[in-house]
Amino acid sequence: MKLSKFVFDLPLDLIAQSPAKKREDSKMMVVNRKTKQLEDRHFRDILDYFNDKDVFVINNTKVFPARMYGRKERTGAVVEVLLLRELDKTNRLWDVVVDPARKIRIGNKLYFGENDELQAEVIDNTTSRGRTIRFLWEGNEDDFKKQLEALGETPLPKYIKRKPDEEDRERYQTVYAKHKGAVVAPTAGFHFSPQLIKRCEIKGIRFAEVTLHSGLGTFRIMEVEDLHKHKMDAEYFKIDEDACSIVNKAKEEGRRICSIGTTTIRALESSFTSKGLLKPGEGWTNNFIHPPYDFTVANSLVTNFNLPKSSLLILTAAFGGYDLIMEAYKKAIKDKYKFSSYGDAMLVI
């Protein structure tokens, strides 16, 4: 299948710029693969589609304030630095993306904070915009991380055309986020509030937690027409014994297993046995899922409405069927569903 099959006209006013007032009040389109029906609901109604002993698999990654603004030595030019991952804790080496990148060269020093509280040196070029930097910090690790937190801001996607505020520190995050490491949030989980999670537990739905630290590659607009030639950026994932036990018991009993988000399903599809059971795993995955694909673990999926030519849309089409998912997107545009990170939800059953 070709990338051009995933091109559609998306009015810019449908890209959500702010979250819903209440998480579970987002709209939710239910896509039924058996009946081919599309149903309009709200996310708070998700319990109507699940029963006792069904499982929601969630990604417990936590977004850190990864976007920083520094000044270049001598010129004082402002440089945006997006922290991607820590490469070496001892030497404080980080993989980053810089903007503008053209004049950021090896050996340049960057200064962060009004009083230059933090400094860094560029030590390598990795891609056209990618750099490796070394933070010049002589204090302890805890103080260094506090400084990064203080100087960084919530890394809202570029299609949200405003500066992040204090509300974003809470809302560009799931309520069950635990393990810092993501620069892009697992946005399908945004729709769960503590109250909705409690209602799920009362009904008997179990939660299994996995971790996948999603990076820029997950949400990048693709450019390769032949999907087989696209390469995903590698992302760290971890699946433990507890998650496997919950998921595999439900699978053996024929329960519904719902992946909350495409990042979650990528983790699940990166670690399973020959019998189709989830197995513990930890490492890096560059798993790119596109049609046709036989999913092994989850049999239902929650996702947001995603941008054209995104790997997220392509994965959703692999799960729900290309024709049905693209029909759902046509309806979403017609009915003015909100798209992307702060947008509305789709439940594929």
C-alpha positions in Angstrom: 0.0 0.0 0.0 1.2 3.5 -0.9 1.5 6.6 1.3 -0.7 8.6 -1.1 -3.7 6.4 0.1 -3.5 8.2 3.4 -3.8 11.8 2.1 -6.9 13.7 2.9 -7.9 17.4 3.3 -8.0 18.3 6.9 -9.4 21.8 7.8 -6.9 23.4 10.1 -9.7 24.5 12.5 -10.3 20.8 13.3 -6.8 20.4 14.8 -7.5 20.8 18.5 -5.5 23.6 20.1 -6.6 22.9 23.7 -7.9 19.9 25.7 -11.5 19.3 26.5 -12.7 20.9 29.7 -13.1 17.4 31.2 -11.0 14.5 29.9 -13.9 12.0 29.5 -16.2 14.5 27.8 -14.3 14.2 24.5 -16.3 12.8 21.6 -15.7 9.2 20.7 -16.6 7.5 17.4 -17.1 3.8 17.7 -16.0 1.8 14.7 -17.5 -1.7 14.5 -15.4 -3.9 12.2 -18.1 -6.6 12.1 -21.1 -4.5 11.3 -19.2 -1.7 9.6 -21.3 0.8 11.6 -20.0 4.1 12.9 -21.5 5.4 16.1 -21.2 8.8 17.8 -20.7 8.7 21.5 -18.6 10.4 24.2 -15.5 8.8 25.8 -17.3 8.5 29.1 -19.5 5.9 27.4 -16.6 3.5 26.8 -17.8 1.2 29.6 -20.8 0.3 27.4 -18.5 -1.7 25.2 -16.6 -3.7 27.8 -17.4 -6.2 30.5 -16.0 -7.8 33.7 -12.5 -9.3 33.2 -11.9 -7.4 30.0 -8.5 -5.6 29.9 -7.3 -2.1 29.0 -3.6 -2.0 28.2 -2.1 1.4 28.9 1.2 3.1 28.2 2.5 4.5 31.5 5.3 6.6 30.0 5.6 10.2 31.3 6.4 13.2 29.2 9.1 15.5 30.6 9.5 19.2 29.8 11.8 18.5 26.9 11.7 21.8 25.0 14.3 24.4 26.0 15.5 27.7 24.6 19.1 28.6 24.8 21.3 31.4 23.4 24.3 30.7 21.2 27.6 32.0 22.4 28.9 35.3 20.9 25.9 36.0 18.7 23.2 35.5 21.4 20.9 34.0 18.8 18.0 32.1 20.3 18.1 28.3 19.6 15.3 25.8 20.4 16.6 22.6 21.8 14.3 19.5 22.1 15.8 16.9 24.4 15.1 13.4 22.9 17.0 11.0 25.2 19.8 10.9 27.6 22.8 9.0 26.2 25.3 9.0 29.1 24.2 10.0 32.6 27.8 10.3 33.9 28.9 12.7 31.1 25.5 14.3 30.8 25.3 13.6 27.0 21.9 14.1 25.3 20.6 13.4 21.9 18.7 16.5 20.8 17.1 18.3 17.9 18.0 22.0 17.3 16.2 24.7 15.5 17.5 26.6 13.5 20.1 24.0 12.9 22.1 25.5 10.0 24.5 27.5 12.2 24.7 25.1 15.1 28.1 23.4 14.8 30.3 21.1 16.7 32.1 23.1 19.4 29.3 25.8 19.8 28.3 26.5 23.4 24.7 27.2 24.4 23.5 29.1 27.4 20.1 28.4 29.1 18.2 30.5 31.7 18.1 34.3 32.3 21.4 34.0 34.3 23.0 31.3 32.3 22.1 28.7 34.9 22.9 25.9 32.5 25.4 25.6 29.7 26.0 23.0 27.0 28.4 22.2 24.3 27.7 20.7 20.9 29.9 17.7 20.4 28.5 15.8 17.4 26.1 16.1 14.4 23.7 13.2 14.1 21.3 14.3 11.4 20.4 17.5 9.6 18.8 18.8 12.7 20.1 16.3 15.3 23.0 17.0 17.6 24.7 15.4 20.6 25.3 17.9 23.4 27.1 17.7 26.7 25.6 19.7 29.6 28.4 21.4 31.6 27.1 20.8 35.1 29.3 20.0 38.1 26.5 19.5 40.7 24.7 16.3 41.6 22.2 14.4 39.4 19.1 15.4 41.4 20.0 19.1 41.1 20.7 18.7 37.4 17.4 17.1 36.7 15.6 19.9 38.7 17.4 22.4 36.6 16.2 20.8 33.4 12.6 20.7 34.7 12.8 24.4 35.7 14.2 25.5 32.3 12.2 23.2 30.1 8.6 23.6 28.8 5.9 21.1 27.8 6.8 19.9 24.3 3.5 20.6 22.6 3.5 19.5 18.9 4.2 22.3 16.4 0.6 22.1 15.0 -0.6 23.5 18.4 -0.1 27.2 17.5 0.4 28.6 21.0 2.8 28.6 23.8 2.3 25.9 26.5 0.9 27.1 29.8 0.6 25.6 33.3 -2.5 23.6 32.3 -0.5 21.8 29.7 1.9 20.5 32.3 -1.1 18.5 33.6 -3.2 17.9 30.5 -0.4 16.9 28.0 0.0 13.9 30.2 -2.1 10.9 31.1 -3.3 10.6 34.7 -1.5 7.3 35.0 1.9 8.5 33.7 4.8 7.1 35.8 8.1 6.7 34.0 9.7 9.7 32.5 11.1 9.3 29.0 8.7 10.5 26.4 8.8 13.7 24.4 5.5 12.9 22.7 2.5 11.9 24.9 0.5 8.7 24.4 -2.5 10.9 23.6 -5.2 8.2 23.4 -4.9 7.9 27.2 -5.7 11.6 27.7 -9.4 10.8 27.8 -9.2 8.8 31.1 -9.8 10.7 34.3 -9.3 9.2 37.8 -13.1 9.0 38.1 -13.5 7.1 34.9 -10.7 4.7 35.8 -12.5 4.0 39.1 -15.7 3.3 37.3 -13.8 0.9 35.0 -12.4 -0.9 38.0 -15.8 -1.2 39.7 -17.1 -2.8 36.6 -14.3 -5.4 36.8 -12.1 -4.1 33.9 -8.4 -4.8 34.6 -5.6 -2.5 33.7 -2.2 -3.8 32.4 0.7 -1.4 32.2 3.4 -1.3 29.6 6.0 1.4 28.8 7.0 2.8 25.5 8.8 6.1 25.5 7.5 7.7 22.3 9.7 10.1 20.4 9.4 12.5 17.5 9.4 9.6 14.9 6.0 8.4 16.1 4.2 11.5 15.0 6.4 12.6 12.1 4.7 13.0 8.7 6.0 10.3 6.4 7.5 11.1 3.1 8.3 7.7 1.5 5.6 6.6 -1.0 6.4 2.9 -0.6 5.5 2.0 3.0 7.9 -0.9 3.0 10.8 1.6 2.8 9.8 3.7 5.8 12.0 3.3 8.9 10.7 4.2 12.3 12.9 5.7 14.9 13.8 3.2 17.6 12.0 3.7 20.9 12.5 2.1 24.3 9.8 -0.2 25.6 9.4 -2.5 28.6 6.8 -5.2 29.3 6.9 -6.9 32.7 5.5 -10.2 34.1 2.5 -8.6 35.7 1.3 -7.1 32.4 1.8 -10.5 30.7 -0.1 -12.3 33.3 -3.1 -10.0 33.1 -3.2 -9.9 29.3 -2.6 -13.6 28.7 -5.3 -14.7 31.2 -7.8 -12.5 29.4 -6.6 -13.8 26.1 -7.0 -17.5 27.1 -10.5 -16.7 28.4 -11.6 -15.0 25.2 -11.9 -11.6 26.8 -11.7 -8.2 25.0 -8.2 -6.8 25.2 -8.1 -3.1 24.3 -4.9 -1.3 23.5 -5.2 2.3 24.7 -3.2 4.0 21.9 -1.0 3.1 19.0 2.2 3.4 21.1 0.8 0.7 23.4 -0.1 -1.6 20.5 3.4 -1.2 19.0 4.9 -2.3 22.4 2.5 -5.3 22.5 3.5 -6.3 18.9 7.2 -6.1 19.8 7.1 -8.9 22.4 5.0 -12.1 21.9 5.4 -15.8 21.8 4.9 -18.2 18.9 1.5 -19.1 20.5 0.4 -15.5 20.4 0.8 -14.7 24.1 2.5 -11.6 25.4 5.9 -12.2 26.9 8.1 -10.0 29.1 10.5 -7.8 27.1 12.7 -4.8 27.3 14.7 -3.0 24.7 14.3 -0.8 21.6 11.6 -1.2 18.9 11.4 0.3 15.4 8.3 -1.7 14.6 6.3 0.0 11.8 2.9 -1.4 11.4 1.0 -0.9 8.1 -1.6 -2.8 6.1 -1.8 -5.7 5.7 -0.9 -6.9 9.3 -2.2 -9.6 11.6 -2.4 -8.3 15.1 -1.4 -10.8 17.8 -2.5 -9.4 21.2 -5.1 -6.7 21.2 -8.6 -7.1 19.7 -9.8 -3.6 20.2 -8.1 -0.2 20.0 -8.5 3.4 21.3 -6.8 6.1 19.3 -7.2 9.7 18.5 -8.0 11.1 15.0 -4.6 11.5 13.5 -3.0 13.7 10.8 -2.7 12.7 7.1 0.3 10.6 6.2 1.1 9.8 9.8 2.3 6.4 11.0 -0.5 6.5 13.6 -3.2 6.7 10.9 -1.6 3.9 8.9 -1.4 1.6 12.0 -5.1 2.4 12.7 -6.0 1.5 9.1 -4.1 -1.8 9.5 -6.1 -2.6 12.6 -9.6 -1.4 11.5 -9.4 -2.0 7.8 -8.4 0.7 5.3 -11.8 1.3 3.8 -13.7 1.4 7.1 -11.1 3.7 8.8 -11.0 6.2 5.9 -14.8 6.2 5.9 -14.7 7.0 9.6 -12.3 9.9 8.9 -14.6 11.3 6.3 -17.4 11.3 8.8 -15.2 12.8 11.5 -14.4 15.8 9.2 -18.0 16.2 8.2 -19.2 16.0 11.8 -16.3 18.3 13.0 -14.5 15.9 15.3 -11.3 17.4 16.7 -8.0 15.9 15.5 -4.6 15.0 16.9 -3.1 15.3 20.4 -5.9 17.2 22.2 -8.5 15.8 19.8 -11.4 13.4 20.1 -11.2 9.6 20.3 -12.0 6.6 18.1 -12.8 3.2 19.5 -12.3 0.3 17.1 -14.0 -2.9 18.2 
